[in-house]
Amino acid sequence: MPVNSYEVIANWLDAEAAQVRDIEKRASSALYDDKDEHLYRELMRQKAILLASLADNFASLDEPLSAEERTVVQERVGRFSLSASKALEIGSVFFMSALLYPDDHKDGDKNDLESFAEKVRNMSQ
């Protein structure tokens, strides 16, 4: 059975999103339970570093896609990385914490990376 490239990419995005959620959960606990702002800042920095590296880490996964689909996926992954890089550059913990979340985000909603993974998965259909 041939490998579904979209599923491979979507699974990779899901795994990256799970890492982000884990970091955010630990950061929330550090800030609200432990009152440790230093650890919270460091965890938000780790989240931004993970997201900033997405485009580089994705580069080897996109080869099986058509040129048009590759462009769409690369551009979106690139925007995730660019936003995170900018947050790191300016050193804004607020910006880092807001990465992946639109202004109208509600608790329990998927973040933008999770939604994008779903979109990629649906591209194969």
Secondary structure by P-SEA (a helix, b strand, c coil): ccccaaaaaaaaaaaaaaaaaaaaaaaaaaccccccaaaaaaaaaaaaaaaaacccccccccccccaaaaaaaaaaaaaaaaaaaaaaaaccaaaaaacccccccccccccaaaaaaaaaaaccc
